[in-house]
Amino acid sequence: MKVDGWPGEVAEEMVRAHLERILSSPRFKASEKQKRFLKYIVEETLQGRATQIKAYTVAIAVYDRPASFDPQDDPIVRVEAGRLRRALENYYLTSDTVGPVRIEIPKGGYVPLFIDTARSVSGDAGQQGASGREPLFSGPSIILLPLKNLSGDEERDYFADGLTEELISELARFQDISVIAAHSAMQLKNQQVDPQKIGRELGVRFLLAGSIRVGMTEIKITIQLFDTLTAEQIWGSTFKENLAAADLIAMQEFIAQRVVGSIADHYGLMNRRLSKESRKKRPSELKAYDAVLRFYHYETVLTRESFLQARNALEEAVRLDPDYGLAWAMLGHLHADNFALGFVESTDALDTALTCAQKGAALDKDNQFVQDAITLVHFHRGDRELFLKSVHETVALNPNAPYIVGVAGWHLCLFGEWERGRDLLARGMALNPYHPTWFHLATFTDYYRRDDYENALAEALKFNYPDLFYDPLMRAAALSRMGRVKAAQKAVKQLLALVPDFSSKAREMIGTYVKVPGLIDKIIEGLIPAGLSITD
């Protein structure tokens, strides 16, 4: 018997054997109920009853719900399906061997696909790609080729292989990036490769490759990132280390963290490239992940227009895919930002932000950005205890994620936790040089509170968001303290052009991000000599 699948047909016995391997594997991190869920939908499909697989039938057969079950009132099947999909993705990502079959559960339904893996990476698949097959992954996807040992000494292979494993481990920490499993990449070890061909055959957008050269006293590591659509190298970096004095394991960790931070972070090169492309699409062409890219663009420019575009796109994304936890979390971020920055009038922005963030967390509790949405709401509510607890839990999910680590440090500084905040912020900025420039608000406040106004001004000039009131405000406060009154007065005029009634709202508006009352007073005191009359 054959079972319909993609891209070809898969034998029934192969599917059952593969299912048993999954269910018995310690790498399959699913609950017993989720395992029952998977077995039920596979067996129903094999028995020719795929059309009967609905939320109702799954709820009755797997989750012991009564006959009166209504999926509109009880979302358990939808939620558990999302968790099962992620457990399957993680299983294939961490599996050491490739089997003849891959089981996938496409979003929007519960009927599984049985994929013939031999054909999906064969020349036939490449021909499909050449004729325009869509990539397998809707978001960022990458394959890491095993690093080449160019030293001429095979005994140095251990270092190349070790760094390859370290890079894969770091990439796997980012839940929103699809990483082609190691076994697929190992088949290409030491081969001359065509990035475009690999992209077509594996349905992957980016390719990371590199090499090592070992001399008598020095080791040189070169890493390049390619876009498989064009075969263009879009990034590269070289690391040189003293071999005799180096701790090789620490060296590998250092290099992997900085490479992955630069390319895979929320503001890394992959998302930047995809975001730029997404902004060129017509609304009718947008997919769910494009909404995520619109959010990344919004956080880069922080304008009312980009806010509205991101909000509209994310609202449509969760309408089409209610299980998309990341999209719900990003909506929470947007509403929290609207509470603080006032892009559009709203009386319940923070309550809406919390509702969206909680929905995201319920759907994708292990996603670091989703947890960060909860942290952001606690920050704006000024709940110090919950905020500090949430920051700790969020960072612990991936201590090497530049954006989240940097944001955690940023929030801690603005809440007056200066020492820990500075450390995390500096680490986040070091791990990814493409961090958002609004990070400099926290470094400005740190220098300003310590009366180091020259460095405070330097940080204010790096902020670079002319449409936000904080931009001229920081410059005005620092310049005034430095005795440069005329320049400070010019900055105040720019501030009032953005917010004409700022004089009556100064304390409230500064306090949306600065949570240290004494520091708010000090900033306001710095604005007065520049000609700002505070009336609150």
Buried (B, 14 or more C-beta within 10 A) or exposed (E): EEBEBBBBEBBBEBBBEBBEBBBEEEBBBBEEBBBBBBBBBBEBBBEEEBEEBBBBBBBBBBBEBEEEBEBEEBBBBBBBBBBBBBBBBBBBBBBEEBBBBBBBBEBEEBBBBBBBBBBBBBEBBBEBBEEEBEBBBBBBBBBBBBBBBBBEEEEBBEBBBBBBBBBBBBBBBBBBBBBBBBEBBBEBBEEEBEBBBBBBBBBBBBBBBBBBBBEEEEBBBBBBBBBBBEBEEBBEBEBEBEBEEBEBEEBBBBBBBBBBBBBBBBBBBBBBBBBEEBEEEEEEEBBBBBBBBBBBBBBBEBBBEBBBBBBBBBBBBBEBBBBBBBBBBBBBBBBBBBBBBBBEEBEEBBEBBBBBBBBBBBBBEBBBBBBBBBBBBBBBBEEBEBBBEBBEEBBEBBBBBBBBBBBBBBBBBBBBBBEBBBEBBBBBBBBBEBBBEBBBBBBBBBBBBEEBBEBBBBBBBBBEBEEBBBBBBBBBBBBBBBEBEEBBBBBBEBBBEBBEEBBBBBBEBBBBBBBBEEBBEBBBEBBEBBBBEBEE
